[in-house]
Amino acid sequence: MRGSLGLAAYKALSLRGPTPQLDLPIPRPDGELIWLHAAEPGSGRAVGDLARSIITARPGLSILVTTAEDVSADRVNPTDTLLVTAAPPDHPTTVNRFLDHWRPNLLIWIWGGLRPNLILSTESRDIPMFLINAGEAGFDARRDRWLPEVSRQLLETFDAVLARSDDAQEKILRLGCRPEITSVTGPLQPTGQALPALDSDLTEMTDTLAGRPVWLAAGVTVHEWTTVLSAHRSAIRLSPRLLLIGVPLDPDDGPTFAQMCKKEGLRQASWADGAIPDDSHQVLVADTKGELGLWYRLAPVAFLGNSLLDNASGCDPYPAAAVGVAILYGPNVRGYLQSYSRLAAAGAARIINDADSLSTAVSHLIAPDQAAQMAMAGWDVVSRGADVSDRVLNLVHDALDGTADRTN
């Protein structure tokens, strides 16, 4: 690649002063490793969902997510195969130490905020590189004084560039990106992961309920349970066979939930005790861990708790939307505000404020056609995010399979 004065100046400046320290406390896992760099603030959830979809599609693979200094990684949710760390300082020596340690098989750079030394050193090792979710703000010359002079040479290093919008594509083309490697895919968005459920439990409960109307209150605190029970008492006046499934935010609150049902005169069964609800039960307290996927599949309508009290932060709505649940939620969901806003704007989620509005919403949505409309809207939101993930997965498979062919 032909050099430029701007790039030479950047390299010279980055070599000045002492070499930055680089901590590498995490060992590189065996097998293929894909490196995702998340440069955009607020992108942790979408990046984490993309990483998990790649891991699911390619068993035995691990993912390293690096983040820029101003990017929080709290939504990535690391695991044994999904590792998260800060990106190295863009100093040639530090960058090479980083690459020597991790030896990535593939780089997926997300959004923009390009780092010349990091990108050029990666290219020099013949590592396939993709730029995805490219956004206008990621190439803001006011933020990065090395653009646009250096940007053309950095953009040339990528094997494919996926822009989030027509305007973003137009900008990177003006910066010198090759048209033949550039396309518009829409923005990278959280896709949600459908939670697992045992087929045997799902079959048994479906047969037991036998078409009985059901709604779910998931991730509910003790204080919210009072509101939920009041709403349920009102709803069963209109639908006497209606069953409420209650999942406490803290499973240890199950006995308290059961006692509160008795106090309200509601007949309840406890899943933790091995009870199966019959027609006489009005409430099932599902106070066990790891079975939320089962309850989402049984209930067409769900109130997602930890959202009514002033200090609440909400529950993740995407696993519910991913299996076609009509979502109700309270006003305090600051931990997932963007997710709820997307679903509400699409008509897949509805805010409630008290027992009366919750009861009214439940009574309305247990009608199959009403819940189906919200479920389809939720599916549409989830699928829009999945389209971008599918495109990235195809690039990943082609690149890694091609690399494996060249080494055999």
C-alpha positions in Angstrom: 0.0 0.0 0.0 1.4 3.4 -0.9 2.1 5.6 2.1 1.0 9.2 2.8 2.4 12.2 4.7 -0.5 12.0 7.1 0.1 8.3 7.8 3.8 8.8 8.2 3.2 11.7 10.6 0.8 9.6 12.6 3.2 6.7 12.9 6.1 9.0 13.9 4.0 10.8 16.5 2.7 7.5 18.0 6.3 6.3 18.6 7.2 9.3 20.7 7.4 8.9 24.5 7.4 5.7 26.5 5.8 2.5 25.3 2.3 2.2 27.0 1.8 -0.7 29.3 -0.4 -3.6 28.2 -1.9 -6.1 30.6 -2.7 -9.5 29.1 -4.2 -11.5 32.0 -6.5 -13.6 29.9 -4.9 -16.6 28.0 -5.8 -17.1 24.4 -8.2 -20.0 24.1 -7.4 -22.9 21.8 -9.0 -23.1 18.3 -10.3 -20.3 16.1 -10.6 -16.8 17.6 -12.5 -13.9 16.1 -11.7 -10.4 17.3 -14.6 -7.9 17.4 -13.7 -4.3 18.1 -16.6 -2.2 19.5 -15.8 1.5 18.9 -19.3 3.0 19.3 -20.7 4.0 22.7 -23.8 2.2 23.7 -23.2 -0.7 21.3 -22.3 -3.4 23.9 -25.7 -5.2 23.7 -25.7 -5.5 19.9 -22.1 -6.5 19.8 -22.7 -9.2 22.4 -25.7 -10.6 20.5 -23.6 -10.7 17.3 -20.8 -12.5 19.1 -23.2 -15.1 20.6 -24.8 -15.8 17.2 -21.3 -16.4 15.7 -20.3 -18.7 18.6 -23.6 -20.7 18.2 -23.2 -21.0 14.4 -19.5 -22.1 14.6 -18.9 -24.6 17.5 -15.4 -24.5 19.0 -14.8 -20.9 18.1 -14.1 -18.2 20.7 -14.7 -14.4 20.4 -12.6 -11.6 21.8 -14.4 -8.2 22.1 -12.2 -5.1 22.6 -13.7 -1.8 23.4 -12.6 1.8 23.0 -11.9 3.9 26.0 -15.3 5.6 26.0 -17.3 2.4 25.4 -18.8 0.4 28.2 -18.8 -3.4 27.9 -21.4 -4.0 30.6 -24.0 -5.4 28.1 -21.6 -7.8 26.3 -22.0 -10.4 29.0 -18.8 -12.3 28.8 -18.5 -16.1 29.0 -15.8 -18.7 28.7 -15.9 -18.4 25.0 -16.8 -14.7 24.8 -13.9 -12.6 26.2 -13.9 -8.9 26.8 -11.0 -6.5 27.3 -10.0 -3.0 26.4 -8.3 -2.3 23.1 -4.6 -1.7 23.3 -3.2 1.8 22.9 -2.4 2.5 19.3 1.4 2.3 19.7 3.2 0.0 17.3 5.0 -2.0 20.0 1.9 -2.4 22.1 -0.2 -3.3 19.1 2.3 -6.1 18.1 2.3 -7.5 21.7 -1.4 -7.6 21.6 -1.5 -9.4 18.2 1.2 -11.8 19.2 -0.8 -12.8 22.3 -4.2 -13.2 20.7 -3.3 -14.3 17.2 -6.8 -13.7 15.8 -8.1 -15.6 12.8 -10.4 -12.7 11.7 -11.1 -9.1 12.7 -14.6 -7.5 12.6 -14.3 -3.7 13.2 -17.6 -2.2 14.2 -18.7 1.4 13.4 -15.6 3.5 12.8 -13.0 5.3 15.0 -10.3 3.6 13.0 -6.9 3.1 14.7 -4.1 3.2 12.1 -1.4 1.2 13.8 -3.8 -1.5 15.0 -5.4 -1.9 11.6 -2.2 -1.8 9.5 -0.4 -4.3 11.8 -3.4 -6.6 11.6 -3.4 -6.4 7.8 0.4 -7.1 7.7 -0.3 -10.5 9.2 -2.8 -11.4 6.4 -5.7 -11.5 8.8 -9.1 -11.1 7.0 -10.8 -7.9 8.1 -14.4 -6.6 7.8 -15.7 -3.2 8.7 -19.4 -3.5 9.7 -22.1 -1.1 10.9 -20.1 1.8 9.5 -21.7 5.0 10.6 -21.2 8.6 9.6 -20.2 9.6 13.1 -17.5 7.0 13.1 -15.7 9.0 10.4 -16.1 12.5 11.9 -13.1 14.6 10.8 -13.8 16.9 13.8 -13.2 14.0 16.1 -10.2 12.5 14.3 -7.7 15.0 12.9 -6.1 12.3 10.8 -9.2 11.9 8.6 -9.8 12.1 5.7 -6.2 11.8 4.5 -5.5 8.5 6.3 -9.0 7.1 6.0 -8.6 6.0 2.4 -5.6 3.8 3.1 -7.2 2.3 6.1 -10.5 1.6 4.3 -8.5 -0.2 1.6 -7.3 -2.8 4.1 -10.8 -4.2 4.7 -12.1 -7.2 2.6 -15.7 -5.9 3.0 -17.4 -2.8 4.3 -21.0 -2.9 5.5 -22.6 0.5 6.0 -25.6 1.1 8.3 -27.3 3.6 6.0 -27.2 5.1 2.6 -25.7 8.3 4.1 -23.0 6.3 5.8 -22.1 4.5 2.6 -22.0 7.8 0.7 -19.6 9.2 3.3 -17.1 6.3 3.2 -17.2 6.3 -0.6 -16.2 10.0 -0.5 -13.4 9.0 1.8 -12.0 6.7 -0.8 -13.5 3.3 0.0 -13.7 1.0 -3.0 -17.4 0.7 -4.2 -17.0 -3.0 -5.0 -16.5 -4.0 -1.4 -19.1 -1.6 0.0 -22.8 -2.4 0.7 -25.7 -1.1 2.9 -27.1 -3.6 5.4 -28.9 -1.4 7.9 -27.8 -0.9 11.5 -26.4 -3.6 13.8 -29.1 -4.0 16.4 -29.7 -6.3 19.4 -31.3 -9.5 18.2 -32.2 -11.3 21.4 -31.6 -15.0 22.1 -34.5 -17.3 22.5 -34.1 -18.9 25.9 -34.0 -22.7 26.0 -36.9 -24.9 27.2 -37.1 -28.6 27.8 -39.4 -30.2 25.2 -40.8 -32.6 27.8 -41.8 -29.8 30.1 -43.3 -27.8 27.2 -45.3 -30.8 26.0 -46.6 -31.6 29.5 -47.6 -28.1 30.3 -49.2 -27.5 26.9 -51.3 -30.6 27.4 -52.1 -29.6 31.0 -53.3 -26.2 30.1 -55.3 -27.5 27.1 -56.1 -24.1 25.6 -56.6 -22.3 29.0 -55.8 -18.6 28.7 -52.4 -17.8 30.4 -50.4 -14.6 31.1 -47.0 -14.3 32.6 -45.4 -11.9 35.1 -41.6 -12.3 34.9 -38.8 -10.8 36.9 -41.2 -9.5 39.4 -40.2 -8.1 42.8 -42.2 -8.6 46.0 -43.5 -5.1 45.9 -44.7 -5.5 42.3 -46.3 -8.8 43.0 -49.0 -7.0 45.0 -49.8 -5.0 41.9 -49.7 -8.1 39.7 -52.1 -10.0 42.0 -54.5 -7.1 42.1 -54.5 -7.0 38.3 -55.1 -10.7 38.1 -58.1 -10.6 40.4 -59.7 -8.0 38.2 -58.8 -9.9 35.0 -60.3 -13.2 36.1 -63.7 -11.5 36.6 -63.8 -11.3 32.8 -61.9 -14.5 32.1 -62.5 -17.0 35.1 -60.2 -19.7 33.7 -57.3 -17.2 33.3 -54.0 -18.6 34.8 -51.2 -16.3 36.0 -47.7 -17.6 36.0 -45.4 -15.6 38.3 -41.6 -15.7 38.1 -39.9 -13.8 40.9 -36.9 -11.7 40.1 -35.3 -13.5 43.1 -36.3 -17.2 43.2 -35.9 -17.1 47.0 -39.0 -15.0 47.1 -41.2 -17.9 45.9 -42.6 -18.8 49.3 -43.4 -15.1 49.9 -45.2 -15.0 46.6 -47.2 -18.1 47.5 -48.2 -16.6 50.9 -49.3 -13.4 49.2 -51.5 -15.4 46.9 -53.2 -17.1 49.9 -53.7 -13.8 51.6 -55.4 -12.5 48.5 -57.7 -15.6 48.3 -56.1 -16.8 45.1 -55.5 -20.6 44.8 -51.9 -21.2 43.8 -49.5 -24.0 42.9 -45.7 -23.9 43.4 -43.5 -25.2 40.6 -40.6 -25.6 42.9 -42.6 -28.1 44.9 -43.3 -30.1 41.8 -46.9 -29.0 41.6 -48.7 -29.0 38.2 -51.6 -26.5 38.0 -55.1 -27.9 37.5 -58.3 -26.0 36.7 -58.8 -25.0 40.3 -55.5 -23.1 40.5 -55.5 -19.4 39.5 -51.8 -18.8 40.0 -48.6 -20.8 39.3 -45.6 -19.5 41.2 -42.6 -20.5 39.0 -39.8 -20.0 41.5 -37.0 -21.9 39.9 -34.0 -20.7 37.9 -33.3 -21.3 34.2 -36.8 -22.0 33.0 -38.0 -18.6 31.8 -37.8 -19.9 28.2 -40.6 -22.4 29.1 -42.9 -19.8 30.5 -42.3 -17.4 27.5 -43.4 -20.2 25.2 -46.6 -20.9 27.2 -47.8 -17.3 27.7 -48.8 -15.1 24.8 -48.7 -12.0 27.1 -46.0 -11.1 29.6 -45.6 -8.3 32.1 -41.8 -7.8 32.5 -41.1 -6.7 36.1 -38.5 -4.8 37.9 -40.0 -1.8 36.1 -42.7 -0.3 38.3 -40.7 1.2 41.2 -38.7 4.4 41.0 -35.3 2.7 41.5 -36.0 -0.2 39.1 -34.0 -0.8 35.9 -36.1 -3.3 34.0 -35.7 -6.8 32.5 -34.3 -7.7 29.1 -37.3 -7.7 26.7 -35.6 -9.4 23.7 -35.9 -13.0 24.8 -39.6 -12.5 25.2 -39.9 -10.8 21.8 -37.8 -13.6 20.2 -40.5 -16.2 20.9 -43.5 -14.0 20.0 -44.7 -12.7 23.4 -46.7 -9.5 23.6 -44.8 -7.4 26.2 -46.1 -5.1 29.0 -43.8 -3.2 31.2 -43.6 -0.4 33.7 -42.1 3.1 33.3 -38.7 2.4 34.9 -36.6 0.4 32.5 -33.4 2.6 32.3 -31.2 -0.5 32.0 -32.9 -1.5 28.7 -34.5 1.8 27.6 -33.3 1.6 24.0 -34.7 -2.0 23.7 -38.1 -1.1 25.1 -38.2 2.1 22.9 -37.6 0.1 19.8 -40.3 -2.5 20.7 -42.8 0.1 21.8 -42.3 2.1 18.6 -43.0 -1.0 16.5 -46.2 -1.8 18.5 -44.6 -4.9 20.2 -44.6 -3.5 23.8 -47.0 -1.4 25.8 -46.2 0.6 29.0 -48.5 0.3 32.0 -48.4 2.2 35.3 -50.6 0.4 37.9 -52.8 -2.5 38.6 -55.8 -1.1 36.7 -53.9 -0.4 33.5 -52.2 -3.9 33.8 -55.5 -5.6 34.2 -57.0 -3.8 31.3 -54.1 -4.6 29.0 -54.0 -8.3 30.0 -57.8 -8.7 29.5 -57.4 -7.1 26.0 -54.4 -9.1 24.9 -55.4 -12.6 26.0 -57.6 -12.4 22.9 -55.4 -14.4 20.4 -55.7 -11.9 17.5 -54.6 -8.9 19.7 -51.6 -10.7 21.1 -50.7 -11.9 17.6 -50.4 -8.4 16.3 -47.9 -7.4 19.0 -46.1 -10.7 18.6 -45.6 -10.1 14.8 -44.3 -6.6 15.5 -41.8 -8.0 18.0 -40.7 -10.6 15.4 -40.2 -7.8 12.9 -37.9 -5.9 15.3 -35.9 -9.0 16.1 -35.6 -10.1 12.5 -34.3 -6.7 11.4 -31.3 -7.2 13.7 -30.9 -10.8 12.6 -30.6 -9.8 8.9 -27.3 -8.0 9.6 -26.1 -10.8 11.8 -26.8 -13.3 9.0 -24.8 -11.3 6.5 -21.9 -11.1 8.9 -22.1 -14.8 9.6 -21.8 -15.6 5.9 -18.7 -13.4 5.7 -17.2 -15.2 8.7 -17.8 -18.7 7.3 -16.4 -17.8 3.9 -13.3 -16.1 5.3 -12.5 -18.8 7.9 -13.2 -21.7 5.6 -11.1 -20.1 2.9 -8.2 -19.6 5.4 -8.5 -23.3 6.5 -8.4 -24.4 2.8 -5.2 -22.4 2.2 -3.5 -23.9 5.2 -4.4 -27.6 4.3 
